[in-house]
Amino acid sequence: MQSSIIGKIEKARRYATEPERIKFIEFSAHFRGDSNNYVTGYKEGKWHCTCEFFTRSGMCSHTMAMEHVLGDMLPEDAITGVLLRR
């Protein structure tokens, strides 16, 4: 393997242990809920989810779970503060 590739692999491993380097701008994901599947994500400074509860209230367990999982990789405006940080 080329030495330059080995260096990139080592750097990637180091980056992976430093999630604070990553800030999501936007994303969407399939979310398998207890009773249905949804599309949830973050775009243009706002959370979104296709579940009925989110449509009514602007927040839901799916977006809160994503916030918890992604933690410090989210920009400040994506953090609702509803969940306690790890």
C-alpha positions as CSV (number, residue, x, y, z in Angstrom):
1,M,0.0,0.0,0.0
2,Q,1.3,3.5,-0.8
3,S,2.6,5.4,2.2
4,S,0.4,8.4,1.3
5,I,-2.7,6.1,1.7
6,I,-1.4,4.7,5.0
7,G,-1.1,8.3,6.3
8,K,-4.6,9.1,5.2
9,I,-6.0,6.0,7.0
10,E,-4.2,7.0,10.2
11,K,-5.5,10.5,9.9
12,A,-9.0,9.3,9.4
13,R,-8.8,7.1,12.5
14,R,-7.7,10.1,14.5
15,Y,-10.5,12.2,13.1
16,A,-13.0,9.5,14.0
17,T,-12.0,9.8,17.7
18,E,-12.6,13.6,17.6
19,P,-16.3,14.0,16.6
20,E,-16.1,17.7,17.7
21,R,-14.4,18.3,14.3
22,I,-17.6,17.5,12.5
23,K,-20.6,19.8,12.3
24,F,-23.6,18.7,10.2
25,I,-25.1,21.4,7.9
26,E,-27.9,19.2,6.7
27,F,-28.8,15.5,6.6
28,S,-31.8,13.1,6.3
29,A,-32.1,9.6,7.5
30,H,-34.6,6.8,7.5
31,F,-35.8,6.2,11.1
32,R,-37.5,2.9,12.1
33,G,-40.0,3.8,14.8
34,D,-42.0,1.4,16.9
35,S,-45.0,1.5,14.6
36,N,-43.8,3.0,11.3
37,N,-40.8,4.2,9.4
38,Y,-40.1,7.9,9.0
39,V,-37.7,10.3,7.3
40,T,-36.1,12.6,9.8
41,G,-33.4,15.2,9.4
42,Y,-32.1,18.7,9.7
43,K,-31.9,21.3,6.9
44,E,-31.7,25.1,6.7
45,G,-31.6,25.4,10.5
46,K,-34.6,23.3,11.2
47,W,-35.5,19.8,12.1
48,H,-38.0,17.8,10.1
49,C,-39.7,14.5,10.4
50,T,-42.5,12.8,8.5
51,C,-44.3,11.5,11.6
52,E,-47.7,12.9,12.6
53,F,-46.5,14.1,16.0
54,F,-43.8,16.3,14.5
55,T,-46.4,17.8,12.1
56,R,-48.5,18.9,15.0
57,S,-45.8,20.0,17.5
58,G,-42.6,20.7,15.6
59,M,-40.7,18.1,17.6
60,C,-40.8,14.4,18.1
61,S,-39.0,11.4,19.7
62,H,-37.3,10.8,16.3
63,T,-35.7,14.2,16.1
64,M,-34.8,14.2,19.8
65,A,-33.1,10.8,19.4
66,M,-31.1,12.1,16.4
67,E,-30.1,15.1,18.5
68,H,-28.9,12.8,21.2
69,V,-27.0,10.4,18.9
70,L,-25.3,13.2,17.0
71,G,-24.5,15.3,20.0
72,D,-21.6,17.7,19.5
73,M,-21.7,17.2,15.7
74,L,-24.7,19.4,15.5
75,P,-24.6,23.1,15.1
76,E,-25.8,25.1,18.1
77,D,-29.1,26.1,16.4
78,A,-29.9,22.4,16.0
79,I,-29.8,21.7,19.8
80,T,-33.2,22.0,21.3
81,G,-32.1,21.3,24.8
82,V,-35.0,18.9,25.4
83,L,-32.7,16.0,26.1
84,L,-30.0,16.0,28.6
85,R,-26.5,15.7,27.1
86,R,-24.5,12.5,27.7
